[in-house]
Amino acid sequence: SNMTGIIDRLEKRGLVRREPSPSDRRVKNVVLTAEGERATDAIRAKMHTTQEGLDRLTTQERDTLHTLLERVFLAQPAA
């Protein structure tokens, strides 16, 4: 049911569509739409940019960043 909810939300946003399986009428295949492909490409590009930025940090800078981010996220109230 959790997976169905996720697919429902993605479908509502136009990122995926359900198609009947050609081999089993009980099965629905989830297919990425053109909008879903664009969203995926944008996410991958941002991840690549973030990784490049992290790669420029020294080990000490990464450790400091990790410590600071840990403090930020631990300071937030639980959802």
Secondary structure by P-SEA (a helix, b strand, c coil): caaaaaaaaaaaaccbbbbcccccccbbbbbbcaaaaaaaaaaaaaaaaaaaaaaaccaaaaaaaaaaaaaaaaacccc
